[in-house]
């Protein structure tokens, strides 16, 4: 069994200063304009004196641009270049464009592809039109893994040990009071993936957003990635998600997989690796990661 990753505090190869510098850059969100040291400190949970040294250094390196009038910073072109370079090297983003566009036209929903960013999924490709009202996410937007269709599809595509570790992190993040509800939603998603090949989230992230998600696992060591198709709840009912939108998304991902690897359906349909049946409770079977209850 794969050992869990070492914690930074005990990993002698882990460079804490570098980690903190990257946390400062990560503090900037797509909707942000300018951030000051105090705002960055609040988002990173780092002391303000530490933040002051980090922003000074990142400014000297060209990753932040100071705005003296407001005593704040904005991301500089050098920082943005990192993101664009990453996008340019993601062949799956470009290859999936026509497939996503077609599904968007057929369903009227917004269709996106994302990858994990800690406890979130970050969009790096999206197909959306003026008809997809109510779905305002774009490239760079983040959605939680635990409560979204994209995140749940990704979660159940992971090897069992990695999924168990991620579930522990999610449980710690949401807290013991919220964990049972979050866990139940994740378990329902696992059952849906095992039975239909896609995960669902119907009002569990935002009560007016319904979506389905499907994971894509490649043989090149990257990913898993996950796709979703979502729309306002009045447009995508749960019945429509299960009987139409979900199967369409599964078929789209299969077609992308054929284009990428020449094989059909690996990791998309049927039981995912590590998806285990738990003991029945009152005749109801659930699938859980062992030890995360």
Secondary structure, DSSP 4 states (H G I P E B T S, - for coil): -PPPPPPGGG-TT--HHHHHHHHHHHT--TT---B-HHHHHHHHT--HHHHHHHHHHHHHTTSEEEETTTTEEEE-HHHHHHHHHHHHT-HHHHHHHHHHHHHHHHH-SEEEEEEEETTEEEEEEEE--TT-TT----TT-EEETTTSHHHHHHHTTS-HHHHHHHHHHHHHHH-HHHHHHHHHHHHHHHHHHHHHS-EEEESSSSTTEEEEEEEE--SSS---EEEEEEEETTTS-HHHIIIIIHHHHHHHHHHHHHHHHS---TTTSSPPTT--BPPPBTTB--B--TT--
